[in-house]
Amino acid sequence: MAHTVDSISIRGLRKAHLSQLAFYIEWHMHECSYYGPKDQFDKRHKDLEEFAVRLLAIVDDEDARTPIVRKGKT
């Protein structure tokens, strides 16, 4: 079954998760490997780099908080 994704919740992720995700994106940029058509990969990568910048802005903001999610609660 195909899924359409137009947004993904970050519920349950903490600032440390966002920092690690941003690091993965940055690390891949320096790794210089890609898959699929290079022009499409480069466009996705540029989008992800911009996302990483936004993530790091959250991580670096001392006032930023992520919601506490209790087990069994949605």
DRENGU-519189 format. One line per field, with one value per residue: y, x, z of N, C-alpha, C in turn. Coordinates in Angstrom, 3 decimals. Each point is the difference from the previous one (the first is absolute). Example, Ala and Ser with C-alpha at 12.3 -4.5 7.8 and 13.67 -1.06 7.14 Angstrom:
<sites>
npy = [-5.690;1.050]
npx = [13.190;-0.350]
npz = [7.800;-0.720]
capy = [1.190;1.190]
capx = [-0.890;0.820]
capz = [0.000;0.060]
cpy = [1.200;1.090]
cpx = [0.900;-0.770]
cpz = [0.000;0.730]
</sites>
This chain:
<sites>
npy = [-1.173;0.933;0.785;0.985;0.611;0.816;-0.750;0.173;-0.617;0.935;-0.337;0.216;0.858;-0.093;1.052;-0.982;-0.449;1.244;0.151;-1.224;0.272;1.200;-0.662;-0.913;1.025;0.673;-1.093;-0.262;1.295;-0.359;-0.938;0.858;-0.753;-0.601;0.012;-0.731;0.649;0.384;0.494;-1.106;-0.768;0.781;-0.044;-1.307;-0.152;0.880;-0.640;-1.134;0.593;0.539;-1.223;-0.460;1.040;-0.292;-1.270;0.396;0.810;-1.072;-0.830;1.024;-0.025;0.665;0.820;-0.679;-0.468;-1.277;-0.314;-0.161;-1.172;-0.243;-1.086;-0.470;1.186;0.587]
npx = [0.843;-0.302;0.899;-0.823;1.164;-0.793;0.023;1.004;-0.628;0.465;-1.255;0.476;0.343;1.187;0.512;0.345;-1.248;-0.490;0.816;-0.316;-1.272;0.175;0.635;-0.974;-0.836;0.632;0.051;-1.228;-0.140;0.763;-0.906;-0.737;-0.866;-0.597;-1.330;-0.389;-0.865;1.227;-0.638;-0.736;1.084;0.655;-1.156;-0.179;1.273;-0.198;-1.142;0.701;0.927;-0.987;-0.513;1.223;0.073;-1.251;0.382;1.136;-0.819;-0.792;0.948;0.418;-1.321;0.594;-0.850;0.526;-1.209;0.112;-1.214;-0.404;0.333;-1.104;0.570;-0.536;0.594;-0.963]
npz = [0.000;-0.857;0.512;0.251;-0.016;0.683;1.096;0.818;0.970;0.814;0.271;1.191;-0.959;0.512;0.612;0.812;-0.190;0.126;1.035;0.407;-0.267;0.516;0.983;-0.036;-0.121;0.962;0.728;-0.425;0.270;1.021;0.065;-0.705;0.619;-0.992;-0.086;-1.023;-0.782;-0.367;-1.051;0.030;0.137;-0.875;-0.670;0.197;-0.331;-0.986;-0.252;0.101;-0.752;-0.727;-0.015;-0.265;-0.802;-0.389;-0.131;-0.550;-0.650;-0.086;-0.396;-0.718;-0.093;0.987;-0.592;-1.009;-0.061;0.255;-0.447;1.230;-0.475;0.636;0.429;-1.118;-0.098;-0.698]
capy = [1.173;1.243;1.026;1.368;0.695;1.442;0.506;-1.054;0.491;-0.218;-0.311;-0.982;0.293;1.040;0.818;-0.871;-0.710;0.942;0.267;-1.177;-0.040;1.041;-0.501;-1.003;0.691;0.664;-1.037;-0.545;1.015;-0.122;-1.373;0.086;-1.115;0.266;-1.075;0.501;1.066;0.978;1.295;-0.150;-0.159;1.308;0.850;-0.483;0.301;1.440;0.150;-0.530;0.927;1.120;-0.544;-0.148;1.346;0.315;-0.850;0.513;1.226;-0.443;-0.603;1.054;0.932;-0.486;0.078;-0.962;-1.193;-0.963;-0.441;-1.280;-0.952;-1.095;-1.292;-0.306;1.216;0.475]
capx = [-0.843;0.764;-0.340;0.328;0.501;0.153;0.592;0.412;0.054;1.243;-0.428;0.843;1.413;0.562;1.002;1.138;-0.357;0.083;1.424;0.591;-0.508;0.717;1.360;-0.045;-0.151;1.274;1.008;-0.223;0.438;1.456;0.296;0.021;-0.633;-1.403;-0.707;-1.000;0.469;0.751;-0.676;-1.087;0.625;0.517;-1.117;-0.448;1.044;-0.085;-1.162;0.359;0.957;-0.780;-0.696;1.006;0.256;-1.132;0.126;1.080;-0.480;-0.782;0.924;0.826;-0.843;-0.108;-1.395;-0.811;-0.387;-0.829;-1.026;0.181;-1.032;-0.106;-0.306;-1.414;-0.747;0.254]
capz = [0.000;-0.072;0.981;-0.365;1.176;-0.194;1.235;0.915;1.369;0.732;1.363;0.669;-0.242;0.854;-0.674;-0.328;-1.227;-1.118;-0.215;-0.646;-1.366;-0.744;-0.202;-1.061;-1.273;-0.272;-0.254;-1.335;-0.949;-0.162;-0.426;-1.472;-0.685;-0.278;-0.681;-0.944;-0.880;0.798;0.093;0.969;1.306;0.412;0.405;1.315;0.978;0.295;0.888;1.310;0.607;0.535;1.167;1.052;0.532;0.876;1.186;0.843;0.634;1.155;0.956;0.579;0.736;1.376;0.421;-0.756;0.748;-0.720;0.945;0.683;-0.415;0.945;-0.637;-0.072;-0.333;-1.361]
cpy = [1.242;0.986;1.357;0.732;1.481;0.679;-1.188;0.621;-0.251;-0.297;-1.090;0.219;1.150;0.790;-0.834;-0.799;0.920;0.309;-1.161;-0.112;1.035;-0.444;-1.034;0.662;0.661;-1.015;-0.530;0.972;-0.149;-1.386;-0.112;-1.248;0.346;-1.212;0.615;1.070;1.134;1.323;-0.057;-0.147;1.351;0.933;-0.422;0.363;1.473;0.274;-0.470;0.870;1.191;-0.440;-0.124;1.351;0.392;-0.839;0.549;1.300;-0.342;-0.521;1.075;1.022;-0.533;0.028;-1.003;-1.221;-0.926;-0.542;-1.345;-0.898;-1.163;-1.289;-0.252;1.202;0.404;1.470]
cpx = [0.893;-0.503;0.383;0.399;0.122;0.477;0.317;0.121;1.381;-0.307;0.893;1.488;0.439;1.045;1.220;-0.270;0.162;1.450;0.657;-0.463;0.707;1.434;0.031;-0.075;1.322;1.086;-0.150;0.465;1.496;0.413;0.054;-0.529;-1.463;-0.612;-1.046;0.592;0.628;-0.729;-1.153;0.547;0.483;-1.115;-0.513;1.012;-0.024;-1.171;0.331;1.031;-0.724;-0.768;0.967;0.314;-1.127;0.055;1.052;-0.400;-0.833;0.931;0.806;-0.787;-0.231;-1.442;-0.895;-0.267;-0.754;-0.999;0.344;-1.159;0.038;-0.351;-1.499;-0.870;0.323;-0.285]
cpz = [0.000;1.046;-0.561;1.271;-0.331;1.274;0.897;1.384;0.591;1.462;0.578;-0.240;0.895;-0.794;-0.394;-1.274;-1.211;-0.337;-0.736;-1.444;-0.871;-0.283;-1.123;-1.374;-0.386;-0.340;-1.415;-1.072;-0.291;-0.484;-1.525;-0.700;-0.221;-0.673;-0.910;-0.909;0.818;0.126;1.003;1.419;0.519;0.458;1.378;1.068;0.383;0.942;1.413;0.707;0.626;1.246;1.174;0.638;0.959;1.280;0.953;0.678;1.234;1.089;0.726;0.809;1.409;0.503;-0.725;0.870;-0.932;1.009;0.618;-0.423;0.973;-0.748;0.054;-0.324;-1.422;-0.076]
</sites>
